[in-house]
Structure formats: structure tokens, C-alpha cells
Amino acid sequence: MVKRVPAPRPNRTHVIHYVDPATPPAHLVQYTDPDTGYRIFLTPAELVAKQQRDAVLVARWQQRRRLQRERDRKARRFWLGFGAILAVALLAGLVLVAYLIWQALAVGASRLSSRLLDHLPHPGGLMLVGVDGS
């Protein structure tokens, strides 16, 4: 059996250089991007240009938002009025259906009671009169 001795490895030191983000270069301005949260280093001219672009974009967004709010306000006003009309019509329909059912039950009950009373024996010679007068 042969013994295998591990080969000696060369002693290499691996140097890693980390850039310290706390100390940016003197001519750059640190800017934190609100969307990503990353820190970006810009020159003062680049920062001014970015702020101007952002101001234009914000103004466009505010104008779009104003138009959206106006359109939404008109749509809400229309649908609220339309919904109120539909709700009143539906409520009137339900009241009418309930009234018709009530009348049908009342007429049916009076006819049923008069038929039942006609077939009952009259105790003590008294005659019972039905609801409809028969």
C-alpha cells in the first residue's frame, strides 16, 4: 500500500480591496435613489440636471393626476345619480311586489276562511258569518 502525502500548497494571500462608501471622492456628491435605495455618486452638474429632470417629471405627473381626478369626479357623479335612480326604482318595485303578495294572501285567506266556516256545524243554532259577509 502506497502512502500518498498531500502536496504542499503555495501560500497565496488573496487581497480584497473594499471601497468605503462613507468616504466618497471629494468631487462627487452622494445621492440616494428613492426607488432602489442605492447610493449613487454624481458630479454637481449631474445632480442639478437630475433634479431638473425630476422636477419636469413631477410637473407632468401632477398634471396627469389632476386630469384623472377631474375625470373620476365626473364619473362618480354620473354613476352615483344613476345608482340612486336604480335604487329608488328597485325599492318601488319591491314595495309593489310585496303589496301584490299581501293582497293575494288576504283575498285567498278570506275565501278560504269563508269556505271553512260554511262547512262547520253551527253550535247552539248560531250562524257564523265569514269574513266576506257570506
Backbone as JSON Lines, residues from 0, in Angstrom:
{"i":0,"aa":"M","n":[0.84,-1.16,0.0],"ca":[0.0,0.0,0.0],"c":[0.89,1.23,0.0]}
{"i":1,"aa":"V","n":[0.53,2.16,-0.9],"ca":[1.35,3.35,-1.06],"c":[0.72,4.49,-0.28]}
{"i":2,"aa":"K","n":[1.56,5.17,0.47],"ca":[1.08,6.35,1.18],"c":[1.16,7.56,0.27]}
{"i":3,"aa":"R","n":[0.05,8.28,0.21],"ca":[0.05,9.5,-0.59],"c":[0.12,10.68,0.35]}
{"i":4,"aa":"V","n":[1.13,11.41,0.21],"ca":[1.34,12.58,1.05],"c":[0.73,13.77,0.31]}
{"i":5,"aa":"P","n":[-0.05,14.59,1.0],"ca":[-0.62,15.75,0.31],"c":[0.47,16.69,-0.19]}
{"i":6,"aa":"A","n":[0.23,17.2,-1.38],"ca":[1.22,18.1,-1.98],"c":[1.2,19.42,-1.24]}
{"i":7,"aa":"P","n":[2.33,20.02,-1.05],"ca":[2.35,21.32,-0.38],"c":[1.7,22.38,-1.28]}
{"i":8,"aa":"R","n":[0.92,23.18,-0.67],"ca":[0.25,24.24,-1.41],"c":[1.02,25.53,-1.22]}
{"i":9,"aa":"P","n":[1.07,26.31,-2.3],"ca":[1.77,27.58,-2.14],"c":[0.93,28.53,-1.27]}
{"i":10,"aa":"N","n":[1.57,29.26,-0.47],"ca":[0.91,30.19,0.44],"c":[0.6,31.48,-0.33]}
{"i":11,"aa":"R","n":[-0.64,31.57,-0.81],"ca":[-1.03,32.78,-1.54],"c":[-1.97,33.58,-0.65]}
{"i":12,"aa":"T","n":[-1.69,34.81,-0.56],"ca":[-2.62,35.68,0.16],"c":[-3.5,36.37,-0.87]}
{"i":13,"aa":"H","n":[-4.76,36.3,-0.63],"ca":[-5.73,36.89,-1.54],"c":[-6.15,38.23,-0.95]}
{"i":14,"aa":"V","n":[-5.82,39.29,-1.6],"ca":[-6.11,40.63,-1.1],"c":[-7.4,41.14,-1.75]}
{"i":15,"aa":"I","n":[-8.33,41.58,-0.93],"ca":[-9.59,42.15,-1.4],"c":[-9.63,43.58,-0.94]}
{"i":16,"aa":"H","n":[-9.89,44.47,-1.88],"ca":[-9.98,45.88,-1.56],"c":[-11.46,46.27,-1.55]}
{"i":17,"aa":"Y","n":[-11.94,46.78,-0.44],"ca":[-13.3,47.25,-0.32],"c":[-13.29,48.77,-0.37]}
{"i":18,"aa":"V","n":[-14.22,49.32,-1.15],"ca":[-14.34,50.76,-1.22],"c":[-15.24,51.19,-0.08]}
{"i":19,"aa":"D","n":[-14.77,52.12,0.7],"ca":[-15.55,52.59,1.83],"c":[-16.59,53.6,1.33]}
{"i":20,"aa":"P","n":[-17.9,53.24,1.4],"ca":[-18.9,54.17,0.88],"c":[-19.08,55.4,1.76]}
{"i":21,"aa":"A","n":[-18.55,55.37,2.95],"ca":[-18.69,56.52,3.84],"c":[-17.81,57.67,3.4]}
{"i":22,"aa":"T","n":[-16.8,57.39,2.64],"ca":[-15.89,58.46,2.2],"c":[-15.88,58.52,0.68]}
{"i":23,"aa":"P","n":[-16.83,59.24,0.08],"ca":[-16.85,59.35,-1.38],"c":[-15.72,60.25,-1.85]}
{"i":24,"aa":"P","n":[-15.41,60.15,-3.11],"ca":[-14.4,61.07,-3.65],"c":[-14.83,62.52,-3.45]}
{"i":25,"aa":"A","n":[-13.88,63.4,-3.35],"ca":[-14.15,64.79,-2.97],"c":[-14.99,65.52,-4.02]}
{"i":26,"aa":"H","n":[-14.84,65.21,-5.28],"ca":[-15.53,65.97,-6.32],"c":[-16.94,65.41,-6.64]}
{"i":27,"aa":"L","n":[-17.36,64.33,-5.98],"ca":[-18.67,63.74,-6.24],"c":[-19.63,64.01,-5.09]}
{"i":28,"aa":"V","n":[-20.93,64.04,-5.42],"ca":[-21.98,64.25,-4.44],"c":[-22.72,62.94,-4.28]}
{"i":29,"aa":"Q","n":[-22.97,62.55,-3.03],"ca":[-23.68,61.3,-2.78],"c":[-25.18,61.55,-2.9]}
{"i":30,"aa":"Y","n":[-25.86,60.66,-3.64],"ca":[-27.3,60.76,-3.85],"c":[-27.9,59.38,-3.64]}
{"i":31,"aa":"T","n":[-28.95,59.29,-2.84],"ca":[-29.62,58.01,-2.61],"c":[-30.85,57.95,-3.49]}
{"i":32,"aa":"D","n":[-30.9,56.95,-4.37],"ca":[-32.03,56.79,-5.28],"c":[-33.24,56.32,-4.48]}
{"i":33,"aa":"P","n":[-34.37,57.06,-4.5],"ca":[-35.52,56.67,-3.68],"c":[-36.19,55.38,-4.16]}
{"i":34,"aa":"D","n":[-36.06,55.07,-5.45],"ca":[-36.7,53.86,-5.98],"c":[-35.96,52.6,-5.55]}
{"i":35,"aa":"T","n":[-34.65,52.61,-5.66],"ca":[-33.87,51.4,-5.37],"c":[-33.21,51.43,-4.01]}
{"i":36,"aa":"G","n":[-32.96,52.62,-3.48],"ca":[-32.28,52.73,-2.2],"c":[-30.76,52.7,-2.34]}
{"i":37,"aa":"Y","n":[-30.26,52.6,-3.57],"ca":[-28.82,52.58,-3.79],"c":[-28.24,53.98,-3.68]}
{"i":38,"aa":"R","n":[-27.02,54.03,-3.19],"ca":[-26.31,55.3,-3.15],"c":[-25.57,55.48,-4.46]}
{"i":39,"aa":"I","n":[-25.77,56.65,-5.05],"ca":[-25.15,56.96,-6.33],"c":[-24.28,58.2,-6.13]}
{"i":40,"aa":"F","n":[-23.12,58.18,-6.76],"ca":[-22.23,59.33,-6.67],"c":[-22.3,60.09,-7.99]}
{"i":41,"aa":"L","n":[-22.69,61.35,-7.9],"ca":[-22.85,62.19,-9.09],"c":[-22.0,63.44,-8.95]}
{"i":42,"aa":"T","n":[-21.64,63.99,-10.08],"ca":[-20.96,65.28,-10.04],"c":[-22.03,66.34,-9.77]}
{"i":43,"aa":"P","n":[-21.66,67.49,-9.28],"ca":[-22.66,68.52,-9.01],"c":[-23.49,68.88,-10.24]}
{"i":44,"aa":"A","n":[-22.89,68.9,-11.42],"ca":[-23.64,69.22,-12.64],"c":[-24.66,68.11,-12.94]}
{"i":45,"aa":"E","n":[-24.26,66.86,-12.76],"ca":[-25.18,65.74,-12.99],"c":[-26.36,65.79,-11.99]}
{"i":46,"aa":"L","n":[-26.04,66.17,-10.74],"ca":[-27.1,66.24,-9.73],"c":[-28.11,67.34,-10.08]}
{"i":47,"aa":"V","n":[-27.64,68.48,-10.53],"ca":[-28.54,69.57,-10.92],"c":[-29.39,69.14,-12.11]}
{"i":48,"aa":"A","n":[-28.79,68.48,-13.1],"ca":[-29.54,68.01,-14.27],"c":[-30.59,66.99,-13.85]}
{"i":49,"aa":"K","n":[-30.24,66.1,-12.92],"ca":[-31.19,65.09,-12.45],"c":[-32.35,65.76,-11.71]}
{"i":50,"aa":"Q","n":[-32.05,66.75,-10.88],"ca":[-33.12,67.45,-10.16],"c":[-34.05,68.18,-11.13]}
{"i":51,"aa":"Q","n":[-33.5,68.75,-12.21],"ca":[-34.33,69.43,-13.2],"c":[-35.22,68.43,-13.94]}
{"i":52,"aa":"R","n":[-34.64,67.27,-14.32],"ca":[-35.44,66.23,-14.98],"c":[-36.55,65.75,-14.06]}
{"i":53,"aa":"D","n":[-36.2,65.55,-12.79],"ca":[-37.21,65.1,-11.83],"c":[-38.32,66.14,-11.65]}
{"i":54,"aa":"A","n":[-37.96,67.41,-11.64],"ca":[-38.97,68.47,-11.49],"c":[-39.93,68.47,-12.68]}
{"i":55,"aa":"V","n":[-39.4,68.26,-13.89],"ca":[-40.25,68.2,-15.08],"c":[-41.16,66.98,-15.0]}
{"i":56,"aa":"L","n":[-40.62,65.85,-14.59],"ca":[-41.43,64.63,-14.49],"c":[-42.51,64.77,-13.43]}
{"i":57,"aa":"V","n":[-42.19,65.39,-12.31],"ca":[-43.19,65.59,-11.26],"c":[-44.29,66.52,-11.75]}
{"i":58,"aa":"A","n":[-43.94,67.58,-12.48],"ca":[-44.95,68.51,-13.01],"c":[-45.87,67.78,-13.98]}
{"i":59,"aa":"R","n":[-45.31,66.94,-14.86],"ca":[-46.14,66.15,-15.78],"c":[-47.06,65.21,-15.01]}
{"i":60,"aa":"W","n":[-46.51,64.56,-14.0],"ca":[-47.31,63.62,-13.2],"c":[-48.46,64.35,-12.5]}
{"i":61,"aa":"Q","n":[-48.17,65.53,-11.94],"ca":[-49.22,66.3,-11.26],"c":[-50.32,66.72,-12.23]}
{"i":62,"aa":"Q","n":[-49.95,67.1,-13.44],"ca":[-50.95,67.47,-14.44],"c":[-51.81,66.26,-14.82]}
{"i":63,"aa":"R","n":[-51.16,65.11,-15.05],"ca":[-51.91,63.88,-15.35],"c":[-52.85,63.52,-14.22]}
{"i":64,"aa":"R","n":[-52.37,63.65,-13.0],"ca":[-53.17,63.3,-11.82],"c":[-54.38,64.24,-11.69]}
{"i":65,"aa":"R","n":[-54.18,65.53,-11.98],"ca":[-55.28,66.48,-11.95],"c":[-56.37,66.09,-12.96]}
{"i":66,"aa":"L","n":[-55.97,65.72,-14.16],"ca":[-56.92,65.3,-15.19],"c":[-57.64,64.01,-14.78]}
{"i":67,"aa":"Q","n":[-56.9,63.09,-14.18],"ca":[-57.52,61.84,-13.72],"c":[-58.55,62.12,-12.63]}
{"i":68,"aa":"R","n":[-58.22,63.0,-11.7],"ca":[-59.17,63.33,-10.63],"c":[-60.43,63.97,-11.19]}
{"i":69,"aa":"E","n":[-60.26,64.86,-12.16],"ca":[-61.42,65.5,-12.78],"c":[-62.31,64.47,-13.48]}
{"i":70,"aa":"R","n":[-61.7,63.57,-14.24],"ca":[-62.46,62.52,-14.93],"c":[-63.15,61.6,-13.93]}
{"i":71,"aa":"D","n":[-62.47,61.24,-12.86],"ca":[-63.06,60.38,-11.84],"c":[-64.23,61.07,-11.14]}
{"i":72,"aa":"R","n":[-64.1,62.37,-10.9],"ca":[-65.17,63.11,-10.23],"c":[-66.43,63.11,-11.1]}
{"i":73,"aa":"K","n":[-66.27,63.31,-12.41],"ca":[-67.42,63.29,-13.32],"c":[-68.05,61.9,-13.36]}
{"i":74,"aa":"A","n":[-67.22,60.87,-13.44],"ca":[-67.74,59.51,-13.5],"c":[-68.46,59.14,-12.2]}
{"i":75,"aa":"R","n":[-67.9,59.53,-11.07],"ca":[-68.56,59.24,-9.79],"c":[-69.91,59.94,-9.69]}
{"i":76,"aa":"R","n":[-69.96,61.19,-10.12],"ca":[-71.21,61.94,-10.06],"c":[-72.27,61.26,-10.93]}
{"i":77,"aa":"F","n":[-71.9,60.83,-12.14],"ca":[-72.85,60.16,-13.03],"c":[-73.33,58.85,-12.43]}
{"i":78,"aa":"W","n":[-72.38,58.0,-12.0],"ca":[-72.78,56.68,-11.51],"c":[-73.53,56.76,-10.19]}
{"i":79,"aa":"L","n":[-73.24,57.76,-9.37],"ca":[-73.99,57.93,-8.13],"c":[-75.44,58.31,-8.43]}
{"i":80,"aa":"G","n":[-75.65,59.23,-9.37],"ca":[-77.01,59.59,-9.77],"c":[-77.74,58.42,-10.41]}
{"i":81,"aa":"F","n":[-77.04,57.72,-11.29],"ca":[-77.64,56.56,-11.96],"c":[-77.99,55.48,-10.94]}
{"i":82,"aa":"G","n":[-77.11,55.25,-9.99],"ca":[-77.36,54.25,-8.95],"c":[-78.51,54.64,-8.05]}
{"i":83,"aa":"A","n":[-78.63,55.93,-7.75],"ca":[-79.74,56.39,-6.91],"c":[-81.07,56.17,-7.62]}
{"i":84,"aa":"I","n":[-81.11,56.46,-8.92],"ca":[-82.35,56.24,-9.68],"c":[-82.69,54.76,-9.71]}
{"i":85,"aa":"L","n":[-81.69,53.92,-9.96],"ca":[-81.94,52.47,-9.97],"c":[-82.39,51.97,-8.6]}
{"i":86,"aa":"A","n":[-81.8,52.49,-7.55],"ca":[-82.17,52.04,-6.19],"c":[-83.61,52.42,-5.87]}
{"i":87,"aa":"V","n":[-84.03,53.63,-6.24],"ca":[-85.41,54.05,-5.99],"c":[-86.37,53.2,-6.81]}
{"i":88,"aa":"A","n":[-86.03,52.93,-8.07],"ca":[-86.9,52.1,-8.91],"c":[-87.0,50.68,-8.36]}
{"i":89,"aa":"L","n":[-85.89,50.14,-7.92],"ca":[-85.89,48.79,-7.34],"c":[-86.71,48.75,-6.05]}
{"i":90,"aa":"L","n":[-86.56,49.75,-5.22],"ca":[-87.33,49.81,-3.98],"c":[-88.83,49.92,-4.27]}
{"i":91,"aa":"A","n":[-89.19,50.74,-5.25],"ca":[-90.61,50.87,-5.62],"c":[-91.14,49.54,-6.15]}
{"i":92,"aa":"G","n":[-90.32,48.85,-6.95],"ca":[-90.72,47.54,-7.46],"c":[-90.92,46.53,-6.34]}
{"i":93,"aa":"L","n":[-90.03,46.53,-5.38],"ca":[-90.17,45.61,-4.25],"c":[-91.41,45.91,-3.42]}
{"i":94,"aa":"V","n":[-91.69,47.19,-3.22],"ca":[-92.9,47.57,-2.47],"c":[-94.14,47.11,-3.23]}
{"i":95,"aa":"L","n":[-94.16,47.3,-4.55],"ca":[-95.3,46.86,-5.35],"c":[-95.48,45.35,-5.29]}
{"i":96,"aa":"V","n":[-94.39,44.6,-5.41],"ca":[-94.48,43.13,-5.33],"c":[-94.96,42.7,-3.95]}
{"i":97,"aa":"A","n":[-94.47,43.32,-2.9],"ca":[-94.9,42.97,-1.54],"c":[-96.39,43.28,-1.36]}
{"i":98,"aa":"Y","n":[-96.85,44.42,-1.9],"ca":[-98.26,44.78,-1.81],"c":[-99.13,43.76,-2.55]}
{"i":99,"aa":"L","n":[-98.7,43.36,-3.74],"ca":[-99.47,42.39,-4.52],"c":[-99.52,41.03,-3.82]}
{"i":100,"aa":"I","n":[-98.41,40.63,-3.24],"ca":[-98.4,39.36,-2.49],"c":[-99.33,39.46,-1.28]}
{"i":101,"aa":"W","n":[-99.26,40.6,-0.59],"ca":[-100.14,40.81,0.58],"c":[-101.61,40.73,0.18]}
{"i":102,"aa":"Q","n":[-101.96,41.36,-0.93],"ca":[-103.34,41.34,-1.39],"c":[-103.77,39.93,-1.81]}
{"i":103,"aa":"A","n":[-102.87,39.22,-2.47],"ca":[-103.2,37.85,-2.89],"c":[-103.42,36.96,-1.67]}
{"i":104,"aa":"L","n":[-102.58,37.11,-0.67],"ca":[-102.75,36.31,0.54],"c":[-104.02,36.69,1.29]}
{"i":105,"aa":"A","n":[-104.32,37.98,1.33],"ca":[-105.52,38.43,2.05],"c":[-106.78,37.92,1.37]}
{"i":106,"aa":"V","n":[-106.86,38.02,0.04],"ca":[-108.04,37.56,-0.69],"c":[-108.15,36.05,-0.58]}
{"i":107,"aa":"G","n":[-107.02,35.37,-0.72],"ca":[-107.03,33.91,-0.61],"c":[-107.44,33.45,0.77]}
{"i":108,"aa":"A","n":[-106.99,34.14,1.81],"ca":[-107.32,33.75,3.18],"c":[-108.8,34.0,3.46]}
{"i":109,"aa":"S","n":[-109.34,35.11,2.94],"ca":[-110.75,35.38,3.2],"c":[-111.64,34.35,2.49]}
{"i":110,"aa":"R","n":[-111.27,33.98,1.28],"ca":[-112.04,32.96,0.56],"c":[-111.93,31.62,1.27]}
{"i":111,"aa":"L","n":[-110.75,31.27,1.75],"ca":[-110.54,30.0,2.44],"c":[-111.33,29.98,3.75]}
{"i":112,"aa":"S","n":[-111.28,31.09,4.49],"ca":[-111.99,31.11,5.77],"c":[-113.49,31.04,5.56]}
{"i":113,"aa":"S","n":[-113.99,31.68,4.5],"ca":[-115.44,31.62,4.28],"c":[-115.87,30.2,3.9]}
{"i":114,"aa":"R","n":[-115.02,29.51,3.12],"ca":[-115.35,28.13,2.76],"c":[-115.32,27.22,3.99]}
{"i":115,"aa":"L","n":[-114.35,27.42,4.84],"ca":[-114.24,26.59,6.04],"c":[-115.42,26.85,6.98]}
{"i":116,"aa":"L","n":[-115.78,28.12,7.13],"ca":[-116.87,28.45,8.04],"c":[-118.21,27.94,7.53]}
{"i":117,"aa":"D","n":[-118.36,27.87,6.21],"ca":[-119.61,27.37,5.66],"c":[-119.81,25.89,5.97]}
{"i":118,"aa":"H","n":[-118.76,25.13,6.07],"ca":[-118.86,23.69,6.28],"c":[-118.82,23.29,7.74]}
{"i":119,"aa":"L","n":[-118.59,24.23,8.62],"ca":[-118.56,23.9,10.04],"c":[-119.98,23.79,10.58]}
{"i":120,"aa":"P","n":[-120.19,22.89,11.54],"ca":[-121.52,22.84,12.16],"c":[-121.71,24.08,13.03]}
{"i":121,"aa":"H","n":[-122.95,24.56,13.08],"ca":[-123.24,25.77,13.83],"c":[-123.66,25.37,15.24]}
{"i":122,"aa":"P","n":[-122.82,25.61,16.24],"ca":[-123.18,25.2,17.6],"c":[-124.27,26.11,18.17]}
{"i":123,"aa":"G","n":[-125.19,25.5,18.79],"ca":[-126.25,26.21,19.5],"c":[-127.16,27.0,18.6]}
{"i":124,"aa":"G","n":[-127.21,26.63,17.36],"ca":[-128.12,27.29,16.46],"c":[-127.65,28.66,16.02]}
{"i":125,"aa":"L","n":[-126.44,29.06,16.43],"ca":[-125.92,30.36,15.98],"c":[-125.26,30.2,14.6]}
{"i":126,"aa":"M","n":[-125.44,31.16,13.81],"ca":[-124.84,31.09,12.48],"c":[-123.57,31.97,12.49]}
{"i":127,"aa":"L","n":[-122.48,31.4,12.01],"ca":[-121.23,32.16,11.94],"c":[-121.15,32.83,10.57]}
{"i":128,"aa":"V","n":[-120.74,34.07,10.58],"ca":[-120.65,34.82,9.34],"c":[-119.17,34.88,8.96]}
{"i":129,"aa":"G","n":[-118.86,34.65,7.67],"ca":[-117.47,34.68,7.19],"c":[-116.96,36.09,7.07]}
{"i":130,"aa":"V","n":[-115.73,36.19,6.72],"ca":[-115.06,37.48,6.62],"c":[-115.67,38.32,5.5]}
{"i":131,"aa":"D","n":[-116.02,37.71,4.39],"ca":[-116.53,38.48,3.28],"c":[-118.05,38.72,3.38]}
{"i":132,"aa":"G","n":[-118.68,38.36,4.49],"ca":[-120.08,38.63,4.72],"c":[-121.01,37.51,4.31]}
{"i":133,"aa":"S","n":[-120.49,36.39,3.84],"ca":[-121.39,35.31,3.43],"c":[-121.74,34.39,4.58]}
